[in-house]
Amino acid sequence: MSYTNLIKNTLDILDFNISFTENPLEKERIKGRICQVFSGTLNYLAHSCPHCGEKK
């Protein structure tokens, strides 16, 4: 099983457009607490709003 599939199954992520690298887990201090943070990649280009240019 790949790292991406293992993490997606563990976190119950259903989006097919997210992938994870071999070492995606880091511990970071957020608001004074140590947290485990997974870093991933979104594999598609978001479309821009034709009116304001904001990406959805």
C-alpha positions in Angstrom: 0.0 0.0 0.0 1.4 3.4 -0.9 1.9 6.2 1.6 -0.8 8.2 0.0 -3.4 5.4 0.3 -2.4 4.6 3.9 -2.7 8.3 5.0 -6.0 8.8 3.1 -7.5 5.6 4.6 -6.3 6.6 8.1 -7.7 10.2 7.8 -10.8 9.1 5.8 -9.9 11.4 2.9 -12.0 10.6 -0.2 -10.6 13.2 -2.6 -8.7 11.5 -5.4 -6.8 14.7 -6.2 -4.7 14.7 -3.0 -1.4 12.9 -2.8 1.3 12.7 -0.1 5.1 12.3 -0.3 7.1 9.7 1.5 7.6 11.8 4.6 4.6 14.0 4.9 4.3 14.1 8.7 5.9 16.9 10.7 5.4 18.1 14.3 4.7 21.8 14.6 3.9 24.1 17.5 0.5 25.8 16.7 -1.0 28.2 19.3 1.3 26.8 21.9 0.5 23.1 21.3 2.6 20.5 19.5 0.5 19.1 16.6 1.1 16.5 13.9 0.8 18.1 10.5 0.5 16.2 7.2 1.6 18.0 4.1 0.1 17.0 0.7 -0.3 18.1 -2.8 -3.5 19.0 -4.7 -3.2 17.5 -8.2 -5.5 19.7 -10.2 -5.6 23.3 -11.2 -8.3 25.3 -9.5 -10.5 27.4 -11.8 -10.7 31.2 -11.5 -13.9 33.1 -11.1 -14.5 35.0 -14.4 -15.7 38.1 -12.5 -13.1 38.6 -9.8 -10.3 36.2 -10.6 -10.5 34.5 -7.2 -9.6 30.8 -7.3 -12.3 28.4 -6.1 
